[in-house]
Each structure stands twice: as structure tokens, then as C-alpha cells.
Amino acid sequence: MPQPRGVSRQTPTTSLLRIFSVATAFLLTPALAQKKVTAPFVDQETGISFQRFFGAKTGFGFGIALPADTASLSANSFIGQLTFPLVNGAGWGGWSLTGDMEGPLLMVAWSDGKGGVISSFRQAFNEDDNPPEVTGTFSVKPIASATATNNTFLTYSFLCEGCLDAGFGLGPGVASTEMGWALASTAVRNAATSAGVLGFHNSGFGGFQADLAAARSAEFDTWAALADATPLPAAAGAREFALDQAGGSGATTGGGATTGGGATAGGGGDDSDDDDSDDD
């Protein structure tokens, strides 16, 4: 049979060796597949400029904005935005202050099934159990104008006050660090409260490199003023955050309740390596 133009002829042995070589290189260099870096993203509702991780395969996104002055009163706070798909209104998504889900401060969010978004601070101690809700010197204030949910998608924007501390896994003043994400398509049990029970992150989890130096802006205080005046309270029974379990980054390195509305998506750093799965 004539060989098509531009296509070289290969024996089965040659093809298999080439596939084996590529697969071996992939397995021996996981950092190439897992190295995802945030990219600039501007929220259309508020004009907030984020450094944002976005998973092309899962549709999960997390954006972060920081104050320009690392010595200001707001230096230990950040503005965050979670975006992710829902399955018939079910599912949850979350972020971690480090690339490890066990130990550091986490936040998860989900739909309450009535047009609102629930958020909850958590601390995980293993991969099998529902991470308990925690309280501490940190708090969250939703940004209602950039928070929305429907049956297929959720956007949650918020001011995380006092959330940056080395004791929580990530301190202020860090230029670049690995953070983590997780996504589930299963319904949260007891979804009307911030103490809701989470199922396994069956839709994926992983890490990404957050360019925190690029996330800093002189507009931070203006954007922070968009948040609700009162922090959301934790549910009864929430435990104190265990500072001795967090790990994470120190000061400097190189390099819940409800709100409602429609839904938005898109943009940000892309994980086109398709590594946003639950197999590390």
C-alpha cells in the first residue's frame, strides 16, 4: 500500500519502543505534568485582578489577590474566588494553603440547594474522613456581587481575613508557593449548614504554583471593601484549628452562610497537561 505523504513508515517494534520511551519519560518526570502556574484573570463583575489556576479538564478554578504592601494591616488577608461545575446542583470544591490537603487551613464551598453558597473552613488529618470544620483567628466575608450558583456552576468570591499565617500553612510576604485544590461531584450531606459532611473528592485534586508576587495590587483595599461587613460564623461544634498540624511556608520564599444569584466561569492559568485527576 502506498505510504501517505508526510507520514514515515514505522515497524511495530519501532512504534512500541517510541511509546515506551515517551511513557517512561513521563513517569520519571512527574513535575512536568503537575507543574501548573497561575495566570492573570480579571473578574468581570468586580474588576478584581486575580492570579488564577484553572483546570481545563475539570473546570475548577481558584483565584487569589493580595495587598501590595506586605507590611500593611491587611497583609495577612487575601481575596479569593472559587469557580467549579456542579452536577444537578451537587458537588463541592475547595482550596488548601499548601500542596498538601492534610494539615493546613482549607476552605470548601457548595450550593445550599436554594440559590445560595455555603463556605466552611476545614482541617484534614487523613484522606478518608470528612475534615472537621475549624475556627481560629481567620474569618471569611463573602463578596455577594461576585458570588452565584445555579444547577450547573458555582462562583464564590470572598475576603479571607487573617488567613495568611505560617501556622496555617502559608505566611504573608511569600512570593511563590504551591497551593492545593480539590473537587467533588457528590452531594454534601446536611448542605444547609457549614458543618455539612463532605464526600471524597472524586472529580480530582492536585497542586499548582501560585505566583503571589504577581497577585499583589494597590487596589486591594478597594476590592476588600466590596465584601460583607460581618464575617460568617462557624456552625456549633466547630473545633479550634490545630496549629501544630499545618506545616507549609513561612514569611518569605523566592521566586458558612448564604448568598445567591446566577453563575459565571472561564479564564486563568490552564492545566492543559490534563493532570487534574486523583492519581498523584
N, C-alpha and C positions, 0 to 999 in steps of 0.2 A: 504494500500500500504506500502511495507517495507520502512523504513527510510534509506536513503543513509548513508554510513559510514562517520563519522566525521561531520555530519550535525545535529544540535539539533532541536528538534521539538518545534515550537512556535505556540501559538494561534494567530489569527489575532489581538486580543486586545494587547497581549504582543508585537507584532511587531510594531503596531501603537504607543504604548507608548514609545518604544525604539526610533523610528524615531522622535517622538515629542521631546524626551529628547535631542537627538543629535541636532535637528534643533534649539531648544531653546538655547542650549549652544553656538551654532554658532552665533546666533543673539545677544546674550548678551555679546559676547567677540569678537567684530569686529577686534580688534588689532591682534588677532591670524591669521585672514585671510589676513589682509592688511600689516602685518609686513614683508617686503621684504628687504633684506640687500644685498648690492653689494658684488661681489666676484672678485678675481683676474682674469684678462684677458689680454693676450698679442696679440697685433695686428701683424699679420704675415708680413705685408708689411713694417712696420717701426720698429718693435721691441718695440714700446711704451707699457709700462705696465700700465694698467688701473685698477681702481676699477669699476666694471661694473654691472649695473642692466640689466637683460634680462627677458622679458616676454615670457614664454613658449607658451601661448595661442595666443598672438598677433604677436610674432616675433619681437617686438620692443626692442631695446637696447640703452642704453646710458652709456658711459664710461667716467671717469674723471681721470686725472693725475695732480699732483700738485708738486711744488718745495719743496725740503726737508727743506730749510731754510725759516721759516715763517717771517723772518726779511729782506729777500733779496729784491732786486729791483723788482723781478718778483713775489713777494709773493701775489700780488692781481690779478694774472693771473692763468689760467689753460688751459690744453689741453683737449678737449672733442671729443667724437666720437658718432655720431648718426647713428643707423642702423635700418631699418624697411622695411617691404614689401610694394610694390606698386600694384595697380590693373590696369593693362593695362597702366602703366606709371603714373597713377593718385594717389594722396594722399599726405599727409604731416605728419611730426612728429616733436615733439618739447619737450624741457625741461624747467623746472622752477627752480629758485634758492631756492624755498621753496616748501612745500607740497601744497600750495595754488596757483592756477593759476591767481587769481585776485590780482594785486598789484606789485609783484616782477618782476625782469627782466626775460624775456623769450627769447628763440630763437626757431625759426621754420625753417625747410628746406623742399625743394621739388624739383622735377625734372623740368627742363625748357622745357622738351619735345624734346630736341635736343642733348641729351647726357651730359648735364651739370647739376650742382646743384645750386640752389638759396638758400641763407640763409638770415634771417631777424630777427633783434631784435624787440621784441614786448612788450607791456604792456597792460594787460587786466583789464577792470574795471567792467565787468559783463560777464555772461556766454553766452549771446545771440548775442552780436555784434562782428563783426570782430575786433580783437585787433589791434590798430594802430601801425604802425612802429615807433620806437623811436630811438633817438640818445642821446649821452652823452659822458662821459669820457671813455667809453668802446669801444672796436673795435674787429673785427674778421679778422683773416688771415687764409685762407684755407691751409690745408696740402694736396697738389694735389696727392702725391704718395699714399695716403690712402683715396682718395675720388673717388667714382664711382657710376654710376647709369645705370640701364637698364630698361626694361619694367616691371620687377617684384620686383626689390630690389634697395635700395639706401643706400650708405655709405658716410657719411660726417664727415671728420676729420678736426679739426681746432684748432687754438690758440686763446683763448679768453683773450685779454689783457685788464687789468683794470676792469675786470668783477666782482671781488670779493670785495664788499663793503657793509657794513651794510645797507647803504642807498638803495642798490639794492635788499636787502633781505638776503644776506649771506656775512659775512665779512671774511677776511683771518684769519688763525690760528684756525679755528673751527675743532674739532676732529671728530665729527659725527653730522649729521643733516639730516632732512627729505627734500628730493627734490621731484619734481613732473615731470610727463610725460603725453603726450597726443598724440593720433594717429587718423588719418582720412583716409578714403579710397576714398574720393571725390576729384575731381579735383580742383586745385587752379585757381581762375579766374584771368586773367591778369598775367599768370605764368612767363612771361619773365622778370618781374621786382620784386625787393624785397618788393614792396608795394602791391604785389598780395593779393587778397581777399580770406580769409580762410573760409571754411565751418565748421560746427560743428564737434567736434572730435568723430565721430560716431563709430570708431573702439575701443575706450577705453581711459581711463585716470585714473590716480591714483598717489599714492606716494610711495616712497621707502626710506630706510635708507642708506645714503651714508657714508661709512667708509672712511672719508677724511684723517685720520691719516695714514691708510694703502695705500692711494693713493699717498703719498709723495715719491719722488725719487730724488737722487742726479744727475740723468741723465736728469732732466727736461730741463735744458738749451740746452743740445744737441738735444733733441727731438724738442724743440721750434724752433730751427734753421732750421728745415725742412719746416716750414711754409713760405708762400709767404712773400716777403719783404714789400708789400704795403697792408694796411688794405682795406677791401671792403667798398665802400661808400654807404650811405643810399640813397634811392630814394628822389627826390624832394618832399617836403611836409611832410617829417617825423618830428614828434614833439619831443620836449625835454622830456626826462624821468622825470616823476613826483616823486621826492624823498619822498614826504610826503605820498605816497600811498603804499610803498613797504612792510613795516613790516619785519619779518624774524629774523635771528640770527646775533648777533654782533661779537665781536672779538674772544671769546673763549667759548667753551662748553665742558662738559665731554663727557667720553666715546669716400644786397646781390648781387652776381655776379656768374660767372660760372666756373666750372672745369668739366672734363669729364672722361670717362672710363668705365670699366666693373662693377662687383659688387661682394661683399663678405658678409658673415654672420656668426653667431654662437657664442657660448661661454657665459661666465659670470654668474652673480647671477641669479638664476632661480625663477620665481614666480609660481611654480607648484601648489600653492593654487588656481590657476585659478580665481584670483580676479581682473584680468586686464580687467575689464568691466567698463561701465559708470554708474553703480549703486553703489554709495558710501555705 
